[in-house]
C-alpha cells in the first residue's frame, strides 16, 4: 500500500482568549514525501493555519491543498488535478489533542515528547490517527513537530501511478 510521510512544523504565537493560553500561526509548515523507486516527489506548504490550547492540549491545523509547492510545475499540476482533486477537495485538516499535555512544562525551555490523537481529513475523508511528536518550548513559546504516515488509499486518493 502506497504511503506518504506528512511532516508538520508549527511555530505558534500566543493569543490570550478567556484566560486560556491559545497559540496560533498562519505560517506553519507541512511537507510530504511520496518518493518512490522511480521519482522523487516532495511537496512543501508554508501557509498552515494552526491553533493550540495549552490547558487542554487541543491542536488543530488546516491547509489549502493548492498551496503545496513542488520541484517543478508539472508535479504540482498532477498533484492538484489527478490525485488530490484540489478543486473538489480544497482543504485538509487535523483536529485532535496532545494526550500527555500534563508532562509539558511551559515555563521551562526544552523538548518534550508528545502523543497526538485525532482525526486527519484529506481528500474529504477523515480517519482517526495517533502519532508521536515533539513539543519544544523556547522562552515560553511552543513549537510542535510531528509526522503522520498516510496510507493514501484510506483517503480515497487514486491516480495512474498509485498501485
Secondary structure, 3 states (H helix, E strand, C coil): CCEEEEEEEEECEEEEECCEEEEEEEEEEEEEECCCCCCCCEEEEEEEEEEEECCCCEEEEEEEHHHCECCCHHHHHHHHHHHCCCCCCCEEEEEEEECCHHHCCCCCCEEEEEEEEEEEEECCEEEEEEEEEEEEEECCEEEEEEEEEEEHHHHCCCCCCCC
